Amino acid sequence: MSEKSYDVIVIGAGPGGYVCAIRAAQLGLKTAVVEKRAALGGTCLNVGCIPSKALLSASEKYEAAGHHFAEMGIKVSGVKLDLATMMGHKSKVVADNTKGIEFLFKKNKIDWLKGEGTIAATGKVQVGAETYSAKHIVIATGSEVSPLPGITIDEKKIVSSTGALELEKVPDHLVVIGAGVIGLELGTVWRRLGAKVTVIEYLDRVMPGMDLEVAKAAQRIFEKQGITFRLSTKVTSAKAEKNGVALTIEPAAGGKAETLAGDCVLVAVGRRPHTDKLGLDKVGVAMDKRGRIETNAHFETNIKGIYAIGDVIAGPMLAHKAEDEGVILAEMLAGQSGHIDYNLIPGVVYTWPEIANVGQTEEQLKEAGTAYKVGKFPFMANGRARAMAATDGFVKILADAKTDKVLGVHIVGPEAGTLIAECVLAMEFGASSEDIARTCHAHPTLNEVVKEAALAVDGRPLHI
Ligand code: NAI
């Protein structure tokens, strides 16, 4: 029997892979996706972005009902947590989303090849006992949790982000290793649900890579909410015991060790590309020093007909970055062209307040020797934020000192993840801060803080 053949076989059905497949199919390419997980959608839909946002939304409402409704004259009593139902909400959201992708596959006539895919040779993908041929093979296998040497993740007491989305009871004390995106989002969920949360961070700051002023302001807000941070501290061991976990921590620069007890530990020290068992050595696909697949601007590896997108290649490990790469690659495979400006990929942390950024940080501009102007405006001076009782934070716009072109926007504040969209769009069009300042912003909205920050670049904010 001859092998079934496709124009494109994508390995991995996460946001990079499934979006690439949909776009390829839309453009008339015969497309299949190999996925071993029982549901489509990858880490993002199954154990990442979507379930964490379901728990962030639910826990935010729980905290508001218990602690903040009264400030607005809403008296509620007997607010209780039903964790099993909250987890049920999360599971339903995940199931609805992953089934939605299955529907989109059927609609676009994309075959789901169920199982683990291996590249057997150029143009050949093996899934179980079957071999398929493809003109183009796209590796979109994503990333996996980076382990911490000497610490064994059991997903019960010592958990990764996956286990932290499945805890059966609220821990009394959750110790989070790593003050990055996952540590802060999931630390926030469990703090709101009643856990004492301690975050241990190796560096002397939270959220490395983010604008330092915003990161410091966010840390102060999280501390006010009850999270304890131990910065410049390393965990040298964590052992699961009968009643919890015993940790040994010490100053990052060396010094006296101390012990710390928690009943659950979340390891959130980053993710690494997921490339094993793909047969990459056999076909000779080149990797970089950090274990990522090397690609050119067209997502081609060194082997003709093999491409890679998303977390397995360089760049931020973000679903929307992978999606954009998937779309552009599919268009290129169909004979079109495309380009991504990696400087304009926004980042969002979905805590409350949210943290969002696009473009260059102040530290990056200083290091590059770029002359810049800063405009800042606090949510405290915005009517809508006051009406919402959500006044923490500010918008910070960095613009070129000579041309006024916007170089970066950094927000900590209510709905920051939504507010950043207008800034990304402005930067896509090469806007100046004056362009944002002269754009009519509806009143009363949180977006007026963006406009005021743009006015502040030129020293002329109106409401402060
Ligand atoms: P991360 O890279 O954001 O943060 C890891 C943190 O752990 C860093 O602050 C790092 O300095 C610290 N760290 C590393 N080794 C340590 C050690 N031995 N002891 C103490 N601290 C240590 O990684 P995270 O939070 O695990 O997230 C992984 C990936 O998932 C990221 O690339 C992130 O972009 C992505 N993600 C994105 C989300 C979003 O966009 N909202 C949500 C969740 C994850």
Boltz pocket constraint, residues with backbone or C-beta under 6 A from the ligand:
constraints:
  - pocket:
      binder: B
      contacts: [[A, 49], [A, 148], [A, 177], [A, 178], [A, 179], [A, 180], [A, 181], [A, 182], [A, 183], [A, 185], [A, 200], [A, 201], [A, 202], [A, 203], [A, 205], [A, 206], [A, 207], [A, 208], [A, 233], [A, 234], [A, 235], [A, 267], [A, 268], [A, 269], [A, 270], [A, 271], [A, 316], [A, 317], [A, 318], [A, 347], [A, 348], [A, 349], [A, 350]]
      max_distance: 6.0
